Each structure stands twice: as C-alpha cells, then as structure tokens.
C-alpha cells in the first residue's frame, strides 16, 4: 500500500528490529505498539508456533493488536473460509479430514476471531487484489469519518466557549445579587477564575485539557511538565520563551501579564490581547557532520 502513502512493516523483509535478549517473536509483538493497524492474512498453513503456548505467532500478533486497541483487518483465503463452515458442522465427526488447511487449529483461530465482542470483520479473498480493494474502501470510509469529526470539533469548541462564558456570567450575577459586601476583590476573583490567558495558552500549547495558572511559577511548572524548556536568556526583556524541540514549536508569553511579584494580572476579555501568548515555529538545526557519514 505504499502507493497510498502507507508504510508496511514486514518481518520477512527485516523491517522488525530484533535484539538478542529475547525470542524473535517477542520483538514482533512489541513492534505492534508502534503501528496504527494490523492486517492479518489467514491461509491454509498454520504457521510457526509460539514458544509460550500452542497458538501460532500470527495468532498471538492479532491478540496483541486487539489488546492494544489497534485497528485490525482479517482476511481468510476463500477456500479455507468455505471449509471452515463445513468444519463447524462436522467437528465432532470422527475421521473428518480438512483439505484446505494443514492444521485444524487454523479453524480454531478463525473461530476465535468470529467470537470477539467487537472489531472482528472477516473478509474472504481469492487474490491479493481482493484485499487491496477492500482496504481502499475501508480507509476511504475512515477518512470520511475523520473529516466529519474534524468539522464537528469546531461546533464542540463553540459550545465549550459558550459554557465558559455562561459560567462567568452566572458567577457575576450571583455576586451582584448576594455578595455585594465583598467589594472589588470578589469581582477580581471571578474574573481571574476564567482568565483569557488560560484559553490562549491551551490553544497555543495544544493542551487537550483545561488550563489554570495564577503565578509565573505555576505557568513554568505546567509547561515543563509538557516537555517545554524555559529559555532564561537575559536579553529577553519583554517576554519569556519555552521551547519543545520534539514538537517543533515554542510558546511565547509577554512579561506584562504578571505583576512584579510574578502573580497573574486580571484582564477582562476586552483588555486581553491574543499576541500576549503565542506559538512560534522552531528552526531545525542541521548538523554539518552528517554529510561526512558514509552511510
């Protein structure tokens, strides 16, 4: 499927890195964790048996993918799939000899796949073109669903913003009707609880959960926990930078949003300026010595 932009991982072609500490099959199971999907092809041969039990390595690979929540596709040679139905009806008949498989455990493998509670599509095939056609149709459907969910996400974001705004308004109404005696500090506390900097940082740093920080130290701890490294360059007089070299971008925060003691200042949405917290792209550094490596 390279022509569609996918990179298959095939142990037969040396694409699974092996070590010497464990059995070779263990590295096959481990490689599944780095793959997005598993395509299992079942034919007439049961394959190599695993060391730990009587199942085949292919059988255990499928179990490992299912346990890891990976997308799986199972294809069964049409002759084997047809005789599987005969096997189910005659498994207790003495002397039953299948002709399409070399081991009846192939049928037990298929039976286990059918018995899965979910994610168990089994498709028969006669030629490799049947597999390619089926996968193209499935992946087109997945892509269409992705586009639909991406469009829906915009609606979800709008709803979440409306909820936050409604929550702030409700808190202000409560204050004005029941807690007037607390004065301006109560208003500041309410505004601080939904500070526009929280949403701005969440968007800039691509953080999937709600963000809250009230001091510079809390901001630094939050970004450090997400692999951002603070740039303590003394020449950065009006802003602070945090870089994530792995993600390829950094976060810039102007010093103006904190007071002299490092506490977050209160800003209304009208006073807030979006450029006070922004994301910038890191420049990739090239290593001149790489050109001298002979391989």
HELIX and SHEET records of a PDB file:
HELIX    1   1 UNK A    2  UNK A    4  5                                   3    
HELIX    2   2 UNK A   11  UNK A   13  5                                   3    
HELIX    3   3 UNK A   24  UNK A   31  1                                   8    
HELIX    4   4 UNK A   32  UNK A   34  5                                   3    
HELIX    5   5 UNK A   57  UNK A   67  1                                  11    
HELIX    6   6 UNK A   78  UNK A   90  1                                  13    
HELIX    7   7 UNK A  105  UNK A  114  1                                  10    
HELIX    8   8 UNK A  128  UNK A  178  1                                  51    
HELIX    9   9 UNK A  180  UNK A  182  5                                   3    
HELIX   10  10 UNK A  184  UNK A  193  1                                  10    
HELIX   11  11 UNK A  196  UNK A  204  1                                   9    
HELIX   12  12 UNK A  216  UNK A  225  1                                  10    
HELIX   13  13 UNK A  255  UNK A  257  5                                   3    
HELIX   14  14 UNK A  274  UNK A  276  5                                   3    
HELIX   15  15 UNK A  288  UNK A  292  5                                   5    
SHEET    1   A 3 UNK A  37  UNK A  42  0                                        
SHEET    2   A 3 UNK A  71  UNK A  77  1                                        
SHEET    3   A 3 UNK A 122  UNK A 125  1                                        
SHEET    1   B 4 UNK A 229  UNK A 231  0                                        
SHEET    2   B 4 UNK A 239  UNK A 244 -1                                        
SHEET    3   B 4 UNK A 249  UNK A 254 -1                                        
SHEET    4   B 4 UNK A 277  UNK A 281 -1                                        
END                                                                             
